[in-house]
Amino acid sequence: MKKVSMSLFALSMTVLLSACNGAGEEEADADNKINSDTEARTITVTTPPTSKNLSWQETNGDILGYEPDVLRAIDEKLSDYEFDIQAVADSAQETGIKSGRYELNVGGFYPTPERKEQFLVPEEATGRSLIKMWVREDSDIETLEDLEGKNITPFTAGGGTLQVVLDWQEENPEYNLKLEESSGDIPYAQRLKEIESGKYDAFVGPANLGQNEIIEEQGLDVRATDPIYVGETIMLIYDSEENQELLSQVDEALIELKEEGKLTEISEDYYGEDIFQYDLTDE
């Protein structure tokens, strides 16, 4: 009986100690999670709300698009930071990051000397900006040279696409293109319909704003050419001493995502092609 009692006592102590250890481990795990959450710095990130497929916000509040998915992929790699992604209009984005209200902006931005002087800009690009031409399926237009004597859809006044074409024409003065500017923002669906109808011979514009979906949904007899211009898109980070480390970690994450093929995967999901297959125009 004494041996049995001692055995039962030992068994009880073992169960008790196991329970205490288990509870201690759970508390430790909880403490570690709290400490981890506490250490992560929240970064307010803004992205455009209506630039499908680059970035847009659904009526239910979901923020979708190439750049939001790239941001989420970066965020997964940065244990020291947590991204709070918000859809914000362009004007508010610009004002907010200049004042420091927002820490990081994306929006298909081109790298410029002014931006690199005013903000922190990662060395690694966020994506590619492809400018293409949309023409009728039976058109023989393939390059900017082919636009001489053709009717071109009016360009958005002061837009980056117009500047690309103007720069090209300055370098190629032997070609005289008829370039017009629009005082308003013409919907892409209307521009593409005017190509199919023959009102215009070509529409020149960024290739990341849902043209393929419009053509497919409306059954338009319109096709895209190869890019006439390939540039980089960058993110802008508020310039502060505190954000120097953020800049470094974002750069490393972008390099890893590109090497892993993740950026290509995301671009294929939203644009239907690998935007990184094209060489930069200015290289």
N, C-alpha and C positions, 0 to 999 in steps of 0.2 A: 504494500500500500504506500509505503514511503517513497519507493522508487517511482510509482505511478504518479504521485503528487508532485514530485520534483520534475518529472517529464512534462506534466501539464503546466507547471509553473514556467518552465523554459519555453514551451510552445507559446504561452500567453505573452511572455516578454518579447519573443521574436515577432509576433504579430503586431504588438504595440510599437516596437521600434520601427518596423517596416512602415506602419501607418504614419508615424511621426516623420520618418525620412521622406515618404511620399509627399506629405503635406509641405515639408520644408522645400522640396524640389519644386512643387507647384508655386509656392510663394516666391522662390528664387526666380523661376521663369517669369512670373508676373512682374517682379521687380526689374528684371532685365528688359522686359518689353516696355515698361514705363520709362526706364532710363533711356532706352533706344529712341522712344517716341519723343522724349524730352530733348534729346540731343539733336534730332533732325530739325533743320531750319526750314521753315515754310517760305517758298519763293512764289510770289504772285506773278503769274505768266499770262500774257494776253495774246490773243489770236483773232483774226477777222471772223465776223459772224455770218457773212453772206458770200464768201468767195469759194464756192463749190467748184472744184474738188480739192482746192488748196486747204480751205478751212471753212466750216459753216456750222451753224447751230440749228438743231431740229426744234420743232414746236414744243417738244417735251423737255427741252433743256439740254439734251445730249450734244456735245461738241465733237464733230467728226471731221475727217479729212486727213490729207497727207501730213501736214505739219503737227496737228494734235497727236497723231499716232507716233510721230517721231519724238515728240516731247515726252510721251508716256514711256517710250522705249529708253530714252535717256534717264528718266526718273527712276526706272527700275534698277539702273546701274549705280545710282548715286544714293548711298545709304545715309549720307550726311544731310541730304536735302529732301524735301517733299514739295512737289509742284502743285500749286493751286491754279488750274487752268481756267481762264475766264474769256468769254467771247466779248470783245470790245470794239466799237467802231474805230475806224482808222484815225480820225482826228483826236479822239480820246486816248488812243494808244500812244500817239506821238506826245501829247501833252503830259500824260501820266509817267512815261519813262524819263522824260526830261526833268520832271520834278522829283523823281524817286518814288512816286506812289506805286509804280510797277517796277519789278526788278528785271524782267526779261520779256522781250517782245519778239513775235514772229509774224510774218505777213508777206512772204515772197520778196523780201527786201534785197535790192542789189547792193553789192559793196561799193561804197564811194569814199573818197578821201575825207569828206565831211563827216560821214557816219563813223568812220574809224577814229576820227579825232574826238568826236563827241561822246562815243559809247565804247564799251568793251566789246570786241568782236572776236569770236573764236577763229582760229586759223582754219579749222576744218569747216567746209560748207555744210549747210543744212540740207540743201538739195540742188536742183538744177532748174534754171529758168529757160524754157524752150520757147522760141518764137517761131511759129509756123505760118503757112498760108493755107487758106481753105478755098478750094476751087471746085468747079463742076467735075464730075467723074470723067467726062470726055474732054476736059481741058488739057492743053499741052504745056501749061504753066508749071514750072518746077523750081525756078530760081528767081531772084530779084531782077536779073537781067531781062527775064521774060515779061516783066510788068511794063516795059516801055510801050507806050501807046495804049495801055489797057485802063479800064475804069476800076479804081481801087476804092473799097469802102472807106468813108471818111474815118480818120483817126481821132481818138480821144485827145482833145487839146491838151498839150503839155505832158502827154503820157510818155512812158519809157519806150514803148514800141515805136512811136513816131521818131523819137530821138535816134533809135537804132537805125532806122531807114535813112534818116537825114545824114547820119554819120557815114553810112555806106555810100550814099550818093555823093557826098563830098570826096570820098576816096575814089569814086568811079564817075567822074564828071562827064564821061562820054555817054552816059545813060541819063535820059531826062524823064523822070517819073512824075506823073500827075498826082500830087499829094494834096488832099483836102483835110481840114480839121472839122470836127463836129463840136457844136456848142453844148450839146447834151450827151448824156450817157446812153448810147443805143444798146438795147438788149441783144445778147448774143444770138438768141433765136431769130430775131429779126434780121440780123446781119447775114446769118446763114441762109435764110429763106430768100434774101435778095441775091445771093450767089446762085442758088438753084434757078431762080426766075430769069436770070440773065441781066438783071439791073446793073450788077457789078460783076467784074471778072474775077476779083480776088478780095479776100478779107485777110488782113495780116494782124496777128495778135498772139498773146500768151497762150500756151497749149495746156494750161492747168486749170481752166475755168469751165469744164464740163461740156465742151463742144461735142465730144464723141457721143455722150449720152443724148444730147439734143438731136444729133443727126440720126441716131438709132431710133429714138422714141418717135420722131416725126417722119421717119422714112425718107429723108432728104437725099437727093442724088448729088452729094457733095463729099469730097475727100480732102484729107490733109496732105501737104507735101512733107518732105523731110525738113528738119529745122533750118531756118535761114540764120538763126543766131542761137548760141548756147552760152549761157552765163551761169554764175553761181548765185544761190540765194543764201542769205546769212541770217543769224539771229542777233538781236541787239540786247546787251546787258547794261544795266545802269552802272555808270562809272563811279565806283567807290572802292576804298581799300578792302572793305569786307568782301566784296564780290570778286576779288582777284583769284581766290581759291575756287570759287564757283566757276569762273572762266576756265581755269585749268582743268577742272574735273569734267566740265561739259565737252571740252576739246577732246579729252581722252575717251569719253563715252562715244562721241561721234566717230572717232577713228575706229573703235572696236565694232560699232554697229555697221560701218561700211565694210570692214574686213569680214564680218560674219555674214554679210549679204542681207542684213535686216533692212537697210535702207532701200535696197533693190526690191525686196519683197513688198514693202509698204508702197513703193511707187507703182509696182505692178497692180496692186490692189486698187489703187485710186486712179491711175492714169492709163492702165492697160499696157504699159511698157516699162522697161528699165530706163529711167531717165539718165542713169549714169553711164550708159553705153556710148554717149556722144562726147566727143572732145570739145573742150571749151573753145569758143570762137577766138578769144584773145590770146590763146597759148601759142 
